[in-house]
Amino acid sequence: MRDRLDALEIALSNETEEGEFYKFSAERTDNPLSKAMFEAIAKEEAEHYERLKELHEVWQQNQAWPAAIPLKVSKTKVQNVLQDVLQQLPDFPRPDRDDLEAIRAAIDFECEGVMYYDLMKQAATEPNEKAFFNLMANIEHEHYSSLKDTEELLRDPTAWSRRAKKSV
């Protein structure tokens, strides 16, 4: 059981660091698309932290998956951020180098998050525990995909636009 608590403590630390990174990145940028994406993910990471903290506290006391508290996490909404912001802007936003570096760092965070939660899911013994970590991995994957899409748009708006029109 100690290994599970250690794993949850790592997850808590990761969610804290990522949330702070997203908040800082949102405050730093003037790009409305980058700002909206970073703010949306920061909000979701804060929720992840709270759920993991609840899980950690109950698990630490009971040495088992909690049955008494609902450990649901809201589904991610980041995939809508890109379209919502673009509908409000007259032109594609122009990134600066710091935006692209922050987005690339965020992509790496989210990729690591997917792998970490997949490992947690594989180690899980309870069905609800597996489902919870599967949901967390899926949300991190949505963050990853949305950030990759944002990176492509900022790097090459023309190619992104052509691809977006094909998928409609």
ZAPAGU-554063 format. One line per 10 residues: for each residue x, y, z of N, C-alpha, C. Coordinates in steps of 0.02 Angstrom, whole numbers. Layout:
N
X,Y,Z,X,Y,Z,X,Y,Z; ...
This chain:
168
41,-60,0,0,0,0,43,64,0; 102,60,30,145,119,32,163,143,-39; 173,95,-84,189,114,-153,133,153,-186; 70,135,-169,13,173,-196,11,243,-168; 24,250,-103,26,317,-73,82,358,-103; 140,327,-113,196,363,-145,176,385,-215; 143,342,-252,121,358,-320,72,416,-319; 26,416,-271,-22,471,-266,13,536,-247; 63,531,-204,101,592,-186,138,620,-246; 164,577,-289,196,600,-350,144,633,-395
86,602,-402,32,631,-443,11,699,-417; 5,705,-351,-13,770,-320,40,823,-336; 102,805,-329,157,851,-344,155,872,-417; 145,823,-462,142,839,-533,85,886,-550; 26,873,-522,-32,915,-535,-20,986,-509; 13,992,-451,29,1058,-424,77,1096,-469; 131,1063,-488,181,1095,-532,150,1115,-598; 111,1071,-628,81,1086,-692,31,1144,-686; -9,1143,-633,-57,1197,-623,-23,1264,-617; 32,1266,-579,69,1328,-571,100,1350,-638
125,1302,-676,154,1318,-741,100,1349,-787; 41,1318,-788,-13,1344,-831,-36,1413,-809; -41,1424,-744,-61,1491,-720,-9,1543,-739; 54,1527,-727,108,1574,-745,107,1588,-820; 99,1536,-860,100,1544,-933,40,1585,-957; -17,1577,-925,-77,1616,-943,-67,1690,-926; -36,1703,-869,-24,1772,-848,29,1806,-892; 77,1768,-915,133,1795,-953,114,1815,-1024; 69,1777,-1056,57,1787,-1127,3,1840,-1140; 11,1872,-1198,-41,1918,-1223,-82,1885,-1278
-62,1826,-1298,-96,1790,-1351,-162,1762,-1323; -219,1782,-1350,-283,1760,-1321,-294,1685,-1325; -268,1653,-1377,-277,1581,-1383,-235,1544,-1331; -171,1563,-1326,-128,1531,-1276,-155,1543,-1206; -176,1605,-1193,-202,1622,-1127,-263,1578,-1110; -310,1573,-1156,-371,1534,-1144,-355,1460,-1133; -309,1433,-1173,-291,1363,-1166,-257,1351,-1099; -210,1394,-1081,-175,1385,-1017,-223,1393,-958; -268,1441,-961,-316,1451,-906,-362,1391,-898; -386,1364,-955,-432,1307,-952,-397,1246,-922
-336,1233,-943,-300,1175,-916,-281,1186,-843; -262,1247,-824,-247,1261,-754,-307,1245,-709; -365,1264,-732,-427,1251,-693,-438,1176,-686; -428,1139,-740,-438,1067,-737,-385,1033,-693; -323,1057,-697,-271,1028,-655,-285,1040,-581; -315,1098,-565,-333,1112,-495,-386,1062,-471; -433,1046,-514,-484,996,-495,-452,927,-486; -406,910,-531,-371,845,-524,-335,842,-457; -302,896,-439,-267,898,-376,-314,885,-317; -372,918,-318,-420,909,-263,-445,838,-258
-460,807,-315,-484,737,-314,-429,691,-289; -369,701,-312,-313,658,-290,-298,669,-216; -306,730,-193,-295,744,-122,-346,707,-79; -410,710,-100,-462,672,-64,-445,598,-63; -427,572,-121,-410,502,-126,-351,485,-80; -300,526,-81,-241,514,-39,-259,513,35; -299,562,57,-317,566,128,-356,505,150; -405,484,111,-446,426,130,-404,362,126; -364,357,74,-323,297,66,-273,292,123; -245,348,143,-196,348,198,-229,324,263
-291,344,274,-326,323,335,-348,251,332; -378,231,276,-410,165,271,-367,112,239; -312,132,207,-268,86,170,-307,48,116; -357,80,88,-397,49,35,-429,103,-8; -451,83,-67,-487,129,-111,-549,153,-75; -561,218,-74,-619,245,-37,-685,227,-69; -731,204,-28,-798,189,-52,-846,245,-34; -827,287,14,-873,336,41,-874,403,3; -820,421,-31,-820,486,-65,-822,477,-140; -861,518,-174,-864,511,-247,-799,539,-277
-765,499,-315,-703,521,-345,-712,529,-420; -759,570,-437,-771,585,-507,-734,649,-525; -713,653,-586,-679,712,-612,-718,735,-672; -729,800,-676,-765,827,-734,-728,810,-798; -766,798,-850,-734,786,-914,-702,850,-939; -648,843,-975,-612,900,-999,-652,939,-1051; -640,1004,-1051,-673,1047,-1100,-622,1084,-1144; -558,1065,-1138,-506,1102,-1174,-513,1095,-1249; -542,1040,-1273,-547,1033,-1346,-592,1087,-1376; -635,1119,-1335,-678,1172,-1360,-645,1240,-1358
-592,1248,-1320,-560,1313,-1310,-536,1342,-1377; -504,1302,-1416,-476,1326,-1479,-531,1355,-1523; -584,1318,-1534,-638,1342,-1577,-673,1403,-1547; -685,1402,-1482,-718,1458,-1449,-679,1523,-1457; -613,1519,-1447,-572,1580,-1452,-568,1603,-1525; -558,1556,-1571,-552,1575,-1641,-615,1609,-1668; -673,1589,-1643,-735,1620,-1664,-739,1693,-1642; -703,1711,-1590,-705,1779,-1563,-651,1825,-1592; -603,1797,-1629,-547,1836,-1654,-554,1851,-1728; -535,1911,-1749,-538,1926,-1821,-484,1891,-1861
-426,1878,-1831,-369,1846,-1865,-339,1793,-1819; -300,1748,-1849,-264,1699,-1809,-215,1736,-1764; -209,1718,-1702,-161,1751,-1657,-90,1733,-1676; -45,1780,-1669,26,1769,-1683,61,1752,-1618; 97,1697,-1617,132,1678,-1555,199,1712,-1549; 225,1713,-1489,295,1731,-1482,332,1666,-1463; 397,1670,-1461,437,1610,-1447,420,1581,-1378; 407,1625,-1329,390,1600,-1261,325,1560,-1262; 276,1581,-1302,214,1543,-1307,227,1473,-1333; 265,1469,-1388,279,1404,-1418,320,1360,-1370
368,1389,-1336,407,1350,-1287,363,1325,-1230; 318,1367,-1207,272,1347,-1153,225,1292,-1176; 200,1298,-1237,155,1246,-1263,193,1181,-1272; 254,1184,-1296,293,1122,-1303,308,1090,-1235; 323,1131,-1186,335,1104,-1118,270,1072,-1092; 214,1105,-1104,150,1079,-1082,133,1013,-1116; 149,1008,-1180,139,945,-1217,178,889,-1183; 240,903,-1164,281,853,-1130,250,834,-1062; 226,884,-1024,193,869,-960,135,821,-970; 93,838,-1019,32,799,-1029,48,728,-1053
99,722,-1095,119,655,-1118,142,613,-1059; 182,643,-1015,204,608,-955,145,591,-910; 96,636,-906,36,623,-866,-3,564,-891; -11,559,-956,-46,502,-986,-11,438,-967; 54,436,-975,92,375,-960,87,359,-885; 92,410,-843,90,398,-771,22,369,-749; -32,400,-772,-98,375,-753,-113,307,-784; -86,293,-843,-92,226,-870,-57,174,-826; 2,192,-800,36,147,-753,-4,137,-689; -34,191,-665,-75,186,-604,-135,140,-618
-164,147,-677,-221,105,-696,-200,32,-699; -143,18,-728,-119,-51,-734,-105,-82,-666; -83,-40,-617,-68,-65,-550,-130,-72,-507; -186,-42,-529,-247,-42,-489,-276,-112,-483; -306,-125,-425,-337,-190,-414,-413,-186,-410; -439,-128,-395,-511,-117,-389,-539,-92,-456; -598,-114,-477,-627,-89,-540,-637,-13,-541; -660,15,-485,-671,88,-482,-605,126,-485; -554,96,-455,-488,126,-456,-461,127,-529; -469,71,-564,-448,68,-634,-486,120,-675
-551,124,-665,-592,172,-703,-571,244,-689; -556,259,-626,-534,327,-608,-470,345,-644; -420,302,-640,-356,318,-671,-360,316,-747; -405,276,-774,-417,277,-847,-446,345,-867; -493,370,-828,-522,436,-842,-467,490,-839; -425,487,-788,-371,536,-781,-324,532,-842; -307,472,-863,-263,464,-922,-296,493,-984; -361,480,-992,-397,506,-1050,-400,583,-1050; -409,612,-991,-411,685,-987,-343,714,-1004; -290,685,-978,-223,708,-994,-210,701,-1069
-236,649,-1099,-228,640,-1171,-266,695,-1209; -325,714,-1186,-362,770,-1217,-322,834,-1211; -292,846,-1153,-249,905,-1145,-193,903,-1197; -160,846,-1201,-105,836,-1248,-128,852,-1320; -183,822,-1341,-208,832,-1409,-226,905,-1422; -258,937,-1374,-277,1007,-1383,-216,1052,-1387; -166,1037,-1347,-104,1076,-1350,-67,1065,-1415; -66,1004,-1440,-34,990,-1506,-71,1029,-1560; -136,1030,-1557,-177,1067,-1606,-162,1142,-1601; -156,1168,-1541,-140,1239,-1530,-70,1254,-1557
-23,1210,-1544,45,1220,-1569,44,1223,-1645; 8,1178,-1677,6,1177,-1750,-25,1242,-1777; -78,1264,-1746,-110,1326,-1768,-63,1386,-1762; -27,1389,-1707,18,1446,-1696,79,1443,-1741; 103,1383,-1756,161,1376,-1800,144,1387,-1873; 86,1359,-1894,69,1361,-1965,-7,1366,-1973; -34,1427,-1966,-107,1436,-1970,-137,1411,-2036; -101,1417,-2091,-127,1396,-2156,-137,1320,-2157; -86,1283,-2137,-92,1210,-2136,-145,1188,-2086; -147,1221,-2028,-198,1203,-1979,-268,1215,-2008
-277,1271,-2041,-342,1289,-2070,-363,1238,-2123; -317,1218,-2166,-332,1167,-2217,-354,1101,-2184; -316,1081,-2133,-333,1018,-2098,-400,1023,-2063; -413,1080,-2032,-476,1090,-1996,-535,1088,-2045; -527,1115,-2104,-582,1114,-2153,-594,1043,-2178; -542,1003,-2185,-550,934,-2207,-588,892,-2156; -578,907,-2092,-609,866,-2039,-681,886,-2025; -704,941,-2056,-774,963,-2045,-821,927,-2089
